[in-house]
């Protein structure tokens, strides 16, 4: 698994490539720890290049959603059909702290909505 980062509207996007499994899920967990610890409200994972995810990877996603509970959400961009199905089976796709996007434009629109809402509160 390889992880690189980019940005959408000031939100860090973790671009993951390869397989997310028990042997490397800790690396993904460590990567998302930093924005979680600084209080970020939105975390985005681009999984368009992920071929496979096992229960170790699902555990990281569930933990991230739990840690964001009541303050934000975890977004996943463009998972393949098998990964998408797994996310549905474990119930992530119906959790209000999880968002699934078909592409980066959809993710960016959702982030823009959060930014607009935050500016409106000020």
Secondary structure, 3 states (H helix, E strand, C coil): CEEEEEEECCEEEEEEEEEECCCCHHHHHHHHHHHHHCCCCEEEEEEEEEEEECHHHHHHHHHHHHHHCCCCEEEEECCCHHHHHHHHHCCHHHCCCEEEECCHHHHHHHHHHHHHHHHHHC
